[in-house]
Each structure stands twice: as structure tokens, then as C-alpha cells.
Amino acid sequence: MEQRMLAAVLDELRFPARRWQIVTAAELFGVDNRTLMSLRQIPDAQYPDVAAVASAARHAAAARPRVVPA
């Protein structure tokens, strides 16, 4: 997930922020399902800034199993 895009989504969120606050802000912004899924999969922790959220979201997306169409 691109940090610049995530910064726009979380622009009004005050940091540090917990996962639930990040997910709620993303839902209110109207992010796509893929982004929302990545944010829901980040560890439940307190994030100091957008860079930490972006890093956790990238790791969550990389760890997600890939579905290969039949």
C-alpha cells in the first residue's frame, strides 16, 4: 500500500492510533475492499504515524494467501 495514498485516507486521524481507529477512518473515507482488508489484518497495536501503518499493511498484504483462479 502506497504511503502517500494512505496519508490522504488517514489525514484527519490523530496519531498515535489503534487499529480500530485506522480501519474506521478508512471505512469512512470509502477505501476499496483490498485496502480495507489489508488494514483489518494489521496487528492490533498502537501506531505512531502513517509510515508505521503503511508498513504493517504491506506486511499483512504480503502474508495473505493468494487465490489462484481455476
ABEGO torsion letter per residue (X at the ends): XBAAAAAAAAAABBOBBBAAAAAAAAAAAGBBAAAAAAAAABBBBBBABAAAAAAAAAAAAAABBBBBBX
